[in-house]
Amino acid sequence: MNSDKLYAFCDETWERQIVPQLIDYIKIPNKSPMFDAEWEHHGYMREALDLIEHWVRAQPITGMQVERIQMPGRTPLLFIDIPGKGDDTILMYGHMDKQPEMVGWNTDLAAWKPVLIGDRLYGRGGADDGYATFASLTAVMALKERGIDHSRVVVMIEACEESGSYDLPFYINHLANRIGTPSLVICLDSGCGNYDQLWLTTSLRGLAGGKLKVKVLEEGVHSGDASGIVPSSFRVLRQLLERIEDASTGRIKADVLHVDIPAERIAQAKECVAVLGSHVYDKFPWPEGMRPMDEDLTQMVLNRTWEPTLSVTGVDGLPDLGSAGNVLRPQTSVMLSVRLPPTLDPVLASSRLKQILEKDPPYGAKVEFEVEKSSAGWAAPTLQPWLADTIDTASKTYFGP
C-alpha cells in the first residue's frame, strides 16, 4: 500500500468535497430531540439527513445500498451497506444530531455560523459528529481507489445520540439480520489527547442523574424571624451531598459506586501521562491560582475515566442575586450528575443513590431524589494484537513516530 497516495486521496477529498459539505451542515440547527421537543415539526433533522444522504448517493461506490429509515414515533436513521470481499462485516457508526447552541463563543463565532480559520472549522456539530459519514465513506473509497480489497462495510448514522441514543437499540434489533455479526465496530464519535497521535477510546463512564429536592417549609418566611429555628434547605442539601461525596477531596464515599480498575487500564493511563504530561489538566480554562483535585497525573486520568464523580449541573429554588431578599426559602432542588465506572450497573447505582439520599433526612425534612438518567458505561475488550499493531502503524505513518 502506498501510504503517500492514500493520504493524498483522503486529503483532496476532505478539502474539495467534505469541508464544503460540513460548512452547509453546520448551518442547520438540527438539535437533538432532548433540546428541541418540536424537532420533527421544525424539519431541521430532515434537512441535515437530506444533505448527508445526497452526498452519499453521489459517491461512486459500486453496489452500495443507501436507505433512510424512520419508524413511526422515532428519529430517522441512515443505513448504508457496502459489499466487500469475504463473509466478514465491519460496522461504522456516527450520528447527525447536535447539541444546543450553548454560550461562550468567541467574537464572530456562533453555533450555526460556520467559520474557517486556518485549518479549523468552527460551528456546532462539525466534529460532533457531522464528519462521521463523510470519513467512513472516504476510507472505503480510498481503499477502492488503490485497488485494495476490504470486508463488507455497514454504516449506521443515528439522530438522537445527544439525547441518549434512545432509538438506537430499537434500530439495531430491527436491522439485526441485515447488519449481521460485525467482527469490528468503528465508532467515530469520541475525543483525543492531542493531534500528534492516533487515539483509541478504551472506555466511557456511565451516568446516574436526577433531581434532588429538599423541602423544609410550605412557603418562604422572613429569615430574621425563622433562621435559628427552621433549618436552611441549602444546609440540609449540603448534609445530604456529604453522604455521597467527601467535600474536602471530591472522593465518592459509597463503596458500591466504585469498581476495581483493571491493571491494563492503569498501565495505559501511565502511558497517556508519559505523552501528555501537564496537558492532562492544563487544557482546561483555570482561573489564576486554581489547581487540580489531585497532584498525581496518572490518578487524574483514572479519576476521569474509572472513578465515580459528582457534579451539580442545575439548581431551582434560588433567586438570582438581584432578586435575593431576606427570605428563608422553603426548598432547594439541584440536578445531580454522577459519573460511574464503565463496568458499573447504572440502575443499581441509581437505586443506591436514592437510598442514601432519602434515608433518615436531617430534621425530618422532605427529601426526594427523582432518578432521571441511568446510562451504562462501556469498556472495550482487550485489543487483539493484529489490531493494536495496525493502529500503531497507522499512527506512526500518518501522524509521525
C-alpha positions as CSV (number, residue, x, y, z in Angstrom):
1,M,0.0,0.0,0.0
2,N,1.4,3.4,-1.0
3,S,0.6,5.5,2.1
4,D,1.5,8.8,0.4
5,K,-1.0,8.3,-2.3
6,L,-3.6,7.1,0.1
7,Y,-3.1,10.2,2.2
8,A,-3.2,12.5,-0.8
9,F,-6.6,11.0,-1.9
10,C,-8.1,11.5,1.6
11,D,-6.7,15.0,1.9
12,E,-8.0,16.1,-1.5
13,T,-11.4,14.5,-0.8
14,W,-11.6,16.3,2.5
15,E,-10.6,19.7,1.2
16,R,-12.6,19.7,-2.0
17,Q,-15.7,17.7,-1.1
18,I,-16.1,17.3,2.7
19,V,-15.3,20.7,4.1
20,P,-17.9,22.4,1.8
21,Q,-20.5,19.9,3.0
22,L,-19.6,20.4,6.6
23,I,-20.0,24.2,6.2
24,D,-23.5,23.7,4.9
25,Y,-24.2,21.1,7.6
26,I,-23.2,23.4,10.4
27,K,-25.7,26.0,9.2
28,I,-28.6,23.6,10.0
29,P,-29.8,23.9,13.7
30,N,-30.8,20.2,13.9
31,K,-30.7,20.0,17.7
32,S,-31.2,16.6,19.3
33,P,-34.7,15.8,20.4
34,M,-33.8,16.4,24.1
35,F,-33.1,20.1,23.2
36,D,-35.9,20.5,20.6
37,A,-39.2,18.9,21.5
38,E,-40.6,20.1,18.1
39,W,-37.7,18.7,16.1
40,E,-39.9,16.8,13.7
41,H,-42.1,19.8,13.1
42,H,-39.2,22.1,12.5
43,G,-37.7,19.8,9.9
44,Y,-34.1,20.5,10.6
45,M,-33.2,16.9,11.2
46,R,-34.7,16.0,7.9
47,E,-32.7,18.8,6.2
48,A,-29.5,17.5,7.7
49,L,-30.2,14.0,6.6
50,D,-31.1,15.2,3.1
51,L,-27.7,16.9,2.9
52,I,-25.8,13.8,4.1
53,E,-27.8,11.3,2.0
54,H,-27.4,13.4,-1.2
55,W,-23.6,13.4,-0.8
56,V,-23.5,9.6,0.0
57,R,-25.6,8.7,-3.1
58,A,-23.3,10.8,-5.3
59,Q,-20.2,8.7,-4.4
60,P,-19.0,6.2,-7.0
61,I,-19.1,3.0,-4.8
62,T,-20.3,0.0,-6.8
63,G,-23.1,-2.0,-5.2
64,M,-23.6,0.4,-2.3
65,Q,-27.2,0.4,-0.9
66,V,-28.4,3.5,0.9
67,E,-31.6,3.7,2.9
68,R,-33.1,6.2,5.2
69,I,-35.3,4.5,7.8
70,Q,-37.8,6.2,10.2
71,M,-40.2,4.1,12.1
72,P,-43.4,5.8,13.5
73,G,-42.6,8.0,16.5
74,R,-38.9,7.6,16.2
75,T,-35.9,9.6,14.9
76,P,-34.5,8.7,11.5
77,L,-31.5,6.6,10.7
78,L,-29.3,6.4,7.7
79,F,-28.3,2.8,6.8
80,I,-25.5,2.2,4.2
81,D,-24.5,-1.3,3.1
82,I,-21.3,-1.6,1.0
83,P,-20.4,-5.1,-0.3
84,G,-16.9,-6.4,0.2
85,K,-14.8,-9.5,-0.1
86,G,-15.4,-12.5,2.2
87,D,-18.1,-13.1,4.8
88,D,-16.8,-10.6,7.4
89,T,-18.6,-7.4,8.3
90,I,-17.3,-4.1,9.7
91,L,-19.8,-1.7,11.3
92,M,-19.1,2.0,11.3
93,Y,-21.2,4.3,13.5
94,G,-21.9,8.1,13.7
95,H,-24.7,10.5,14.5
96,M,-26.2,13.6,12.8
97,D,-28.0,15.3,15.7
98,K,-26.3,18.2,17.5
99,Q,-26.1,19.7,21.0
100,P,-27.7,23.1,21.6
101,E,-26.1,26.4,20.9
102,M,-24.7,26.9,24.5
103,V,-22.7,30.1,25.4
104,G,-19.1,31.2,25.4
105,W,-18.5,31.5,21.7
106,N,-15.7,33.9,20.7
107,T,-16.5,37.1,18.9
108,D,-17.7,36.5,15.4
109,L,-18.3,32.8,16.1
110,A,-21.7,31.1,16.7
111,A,-23.2,27.7,16.7
112,W,-24.9,27.9,13.3
113,K,-22.3,30.1,11.7
114,P,-19.6,28.1,10.1
115,V,-16.2,29.9,10.2
116,L,-13.0,28.5,8.7
117,I,-9.9,29.9,10.5
118,G,-6.7,28.3,9.2
119,D,-7.3,24.6,9.1
120,R,-10.0,24.7,11.8
121,L,-13.8,24.8,11.1
122,Y,-15.8,26.4,13.9
123,G,-19.5,25.8,14.4
124,R,-21.8,23.3,16.1
125,G,-21.8,19.7,15.0
126,G,-18.9,19.5,12.5
127,A,-16.7,17.5,14.8
128,D,-19.5,16.1,16.9
129,D,-20.4,14.2,14.8
130,G,-21.1,15.6,11.3
131,Y,-17.9,14.3,9.8
132,A,-18.5,10.7,10.6
133,T,-20.5,9.7,7.4
134,F,-18.0,11.5,5.2
135,A,-15.0,10.0,6.9
136,S,-16.5,6.5,6.8
137,L,-17.1,6.5,3.1
138,T,-13.9,8.3,2.3
139,A,-12.0,5.5,4.0
140,V,-13.8,2.9,1.8
141,M,-13.2,4.9,-1.4
142,A,-9.5,5.4,-0.6
143,L,-9.1,1.6,-0.5
144,K,-11.1,1.1,-3.7
145,E,-9.1,3.8,-5.5
146,R,-5.9,1.9,-4.7
147,G,-7.5,-1.4,-5.6
148,I,-7.3,-2.8,-2.1
149,D,-9.9,-5.3,-1.0
150,H,-12.0,-4.8,2.1
151,S,-14.7,-6.6,4.0
152,R,-18.3,-5.7,3.8
153,V,-19.0,-2.4,5.5
154,V,-22.2,-1.3,7.2
155,V,-22.6,2.4,8.1
156,M,-25.3,3.5,10.6
157,I,-25.9,7.2,11.3
158,E,-28.4,7.8,14.1
159,A,-30.3,11.0,15.0
160,C,-30.7,11.0,18.8
161,E,-27.2,10.3,20.2
162,E,-27.1,13.6,22.1
163,S,-30.4,12.6,23.8
164,G,-29.0,9.2,25.0
165,S,-29.4,7.2,21.8
166,Y,-32.9,6.0,22.9
167,D,-33.8,4.8,19.4
168,L,-30.5,3.1,18.6
169,P,-31.2,-0.2,20.4
170,F,-34.6,-0.4,18.6
171,Y,-33.0,0.1,15.2
172,I,-30.1,-2.4,15.9
173,N,-32.7,-5.0,16.8
174,H,-34.9,-4.0,13.8
175,L,-31.9,-4.3,11.4
176,A,-30.1,-7.2,13.1
177,N,-30.5,-9.7,10.3
178,R,-29.2,-7.1,7.8
179,I,-26.3,-6.0,9.9
180,G,-25.1,-9.5,10.6
181,T,-22.3,-10.1,13.2
182,P,-19.5,-7.5,12.8
183,S,-16.1,-8.5,13.9
184,L,-15.0,-4.8,14.2
185,V,-17.1,-1.8,15.2
186,I,-15.6,1.6,14.5
187,C,-17.3,4.5,16.4
188,L,-16.4,7.9,15.0
189,D,-17.5,9.9,18.0
190,S,-15.0,10.5,20.7
191,G,-12.1,12.7,21.8
192,C,-8.4,12.6,21.7
193,G,-5.5,13.7,23.9
194,N,-3.7,15.7,21.2
195,Y,-3.4,16.0,17.4
196,D,0.0,14.3,17.3
197,Q,-1.1,10.7,17.6
198,L,-4.0,8.5,16.6
199,W,-6.0,7.9,19.8
200,L,-8.3,5.0,20.7
201,T,-11.0,5.2,23.3
202,T,-10.9,2.2,25.6
203,S,-13.8,3.1,28.0
204,L,-16.6,5.5,28.7
205,R,-18.0,6.2,32.1
206,G,-21.7,5.7,32.8
207,L,-24.1,8.1,34.3
208,A,-26.7,8.2,37.2
209,G,-28.5,11.5,37.3
210,G,-31.6,13.1,38.7
211,K,-33.2,15.9,40.8
212,L,-32.6,16.1,44.5
213,K,-35.3,18.2,46.2
214,V,-35.2,19.3,49.9
215,K,-38.3,21.0,51.4
216,V,-38.3,22.5,54.9
217,L,-41.4,24.8,54.7
218,E,-44.6,25.1,52.9
219,E,-43.8,28.7,52.0
220,G,-41.0,31.2,52.4
221,V,-40.7,33.2,55.6
222,H,-38.6,36.1,56.9
223,S,-35.1,34.9,57.8
224,G,-35.0,37.3,60.7
225,D,-37.9,35.5,62.3
226,A,-37.2,31.9,61.3
227,S,-33.5,31.4,61.0
228,G,-32.1,29.6,64.0
229,I,-35.4,27.7,64.3
230,V,-36.1,26.5,60.8
231,P,-33.0,24.8,59.2
232,S,-32.0,26.1,55.9
233,S,-32.9,23.8,53.0
234,F,-29.5,24.6,51.5
235,R,-27.7,23.4,54.6
236,V,-29.8,20.2,54.6
237,L,-28.8,19.8,51.0
238,R,-25.1,20.2,51.9
239,Q,-25.5,17.5,54.5
240,L,-27.1,15.1,52.0
241,L,-24.4,15.7,49.4
242,E,-21.8,15.0,52.1
243,R,-23.3,11.5,52.3
244,I,-22.2,10.9,48.8
245,E,-19.0,12.9,48.4
246,D,-16.2,13.9,50.7
247,A,-16.3,17.7,50.1
248,S,-12.6,18.1,51.0
249,T,-11.3,15.6,48.5
250,G,-14.1,15.0,46.0
251,R,-13.9,11.3,46.5
252,I,-17.3,9.4,46.3
253,K,-17.8,7.7,49.7
254,A,-20.2,4.8,48.7
255,D,-18.1,1.7,48.0
256,V,-20.9,0.3,45.9
257,L,-20.2,3.1,43.3
258,H,-16.5,2.0,42.9
259,V,-15.0,-0.9,41.0
260,D,-11.6,-2.5,40.8
261,I,-9.7,-0.8,38.0
262,P,-8.1,-3.3,35.6
263,A,-4.3,-3.4,35.7
264,E,-4.3,-2.9,31.9
265,R,-6.1,0.4,32.2
266,I,-3.8,1.7,34.9
267,A,-0.8,0.9,32.7
268,Q,-2.5,2.7,29.8
269,A,-3.2,5.7,32.0
270,K,0.5,5.9,32.7
271,E,1.3,5.7,29.0
272,C,-1.1,8.6,28.4
273,V,0.6,10.7,31.1
274,A,4.0,10.0,29.5
275,V,2.7,11.5,26.3
276,L,0.5,14.3,27.5
277,G,2.3,15.5,30.7
278,S,0.7,18.5,32.2
279,H,-1.8,18.7,29.3
280,V,-3.9,16.2,31.2
281,Y,-5.1,19.2,33.2
282,D,-3.8,22.5,31.7
283,K,-6.1,22.2,28.7
284,F,-8.9,23.5,31.0
285,P,-9.6,27.2,31.4
286,W,-8.4,27.6,35.0
287,P,-8.6,31.0,36.8
288,E,-5.3,32.2,38.2
289,G,-4.2,30.3,41.2
290,M,-6.6,27.4,40.7
291,R,-5.2,23.8,40.9
292,P,-6.5,20.3,40.1
293,M,-8.1,17.9,42.7
294,D,-5.0,15.7,42.6
295,E,-1.3,16.2,42.1
296,D,-0.6,12.8,40.5
297,L,-1.2,12.9,36.7
298,T,-1.9,9.2,36.4
299,Q,-4.6,9.4,39.2
300,M,-6.1,12.4,37.3
301,V,-6.5,10.2,34.2
302,L,-8.1,7.4,36.3
303,N,-10.3,9.9,38.1
304,R,-11.9,11.0,34.8
305,T,-12.1,7.5,33.3
306,W,-12.7,4.9,36.0
307,E,-13.6,6.7,39.3
308,P,-17.1,7.9,40.2
309,T,-17.6,11.7,40.5
310,L,-20.4,14.1,41.4
311,S,-21.3,17.3,39.6
312,V,-24.2,19.6,40.4
313,T,-25.4,20.8,37.0
314,G,-28.5,22.8,37.8
315,V,-30.4,24.4,40.6
316,D,-34.0,25.5,41.4
317,G,-35.3,27.5,44.4
318,L,-32.6,30.1,44.5
319,P,-33.4,33.6,43.2
320,D,-30.7,35.5,41.2
321,L,-28.6,37.9,43.2
322,G,-30.5,40.9,42.1
323,S,-33.8,39.4,43.4
324,A,-32.5,37.9,46.7
325,G,-34.2,39.2,49.8
326,N,-34.2,38.3,53.5
327,V,-36.3,35.2,53.0
328,L,-35.7,31.7,54.4
329,R,-36.6,29.8,51.3
330,P,-39.0,26.8,51.5
331,Q,-37.0,24.4,49.3
332,T,-33.9,23.9,47.2
333,S,-33.5,21.5,44.3
334,V,-30.4,20.5,42.4
335,M,-29.7,18.3,39.4
336,L,-27.1,15.7,40.2
337,S,-24.9,14.1,37.6
338,V,-22.9,11.2,39.0
339,R,-20.3,9.7,36.5
340,L,-19.9,6.0,37.1
341,P,-17.1,3.5,36.4
342,P,-17.5,1.9,32.9
343,T,-18.5,-1.5,34.2
344,L,-20.9,-0.5,36.9
345,D,-24.6,-1.2,36.6
346,P,-26.2,2.2,36.4
347,V,-29.7,1.0,37.6
348,L,-28.1,-0.4,40.7
349,A,-26.1,2.8,41.2
350,S,-29.2,5.0,40.8
351,S,-31.1,2.8,43.3
352,R,-28.3,3.0,45.8
353,L,-28.0,6.8,45.4
354,K,-31.7,7.2,46.1
355,Q,-31.5,5.1,49.3
356,I,-28.5,7.0,50.6
357,L,-30.0,10.4,49.9
358,E,-33.6,9.8,51.1
359,K,-32.9,7.7,54.3
360,D,-33.3,9.5,57.6
361,P,-33.3,13.1,56.3
362,P,-31.9,15.7,58.7
363,Y,-34.6,17.4,60.8
364,G,-37.2,15.3,59.1
365,A,-37.0,17.4,56.0
366,K,-39.0,16.3,53.0
367,V,-36.3,14.8,50.7
368,E,-36.9,13.3,47.3
369,F,-34.4,12.1,44.7
370,E,-36.0,11.6,41.3
371,V,-33.9,9.5,39.1
372,E,-33.9,10.8,35.5
373,K,-30.9,9.2,33.9
374,S,-29.3,5.7,34.2
375,S,-26.9,5.3,31.4
376,A,-24.5,2.4,31.2
377,G,-20.8,2.9,30.6
378,W,-18.6,0.9,28.2
379,A,-15.3,-0.9,28.4
380,A,-13.6,-2.2,25.3
381,P,-12.4,-5.8,25.2
382,T,-8.7,-6.4,25.2
383,L,-7.3,-5.2,21.9
384,Q,-6.3,-8.0,19.6
385,P,-2.5,-7.9,18.7
386,W,-3.2,-7.5,14.9
387,L,-5.5,-4.5,15.6
388,A,-3.1,-3.0,18.1
389,D,-0.2,-3.3,15.6
390,T,-2.4,-1.9,12.7
391,I,-3.4,1.2,14.7
392,D,0.1,1.8,15.9
393,T,1.5,1.6,12.4
394,A,-1.2,3.9,11.1
395,S,-0.5,6.4,13.8
396,K,3.2,6.5,13.1
397,T,2.7,6.6,9.3
398,Y,0.2,9.4,9.2
399,F,1.0,11.4,12.4
400,G,4.7,10.7,12.7
401,P,6.7,8.5,15.1
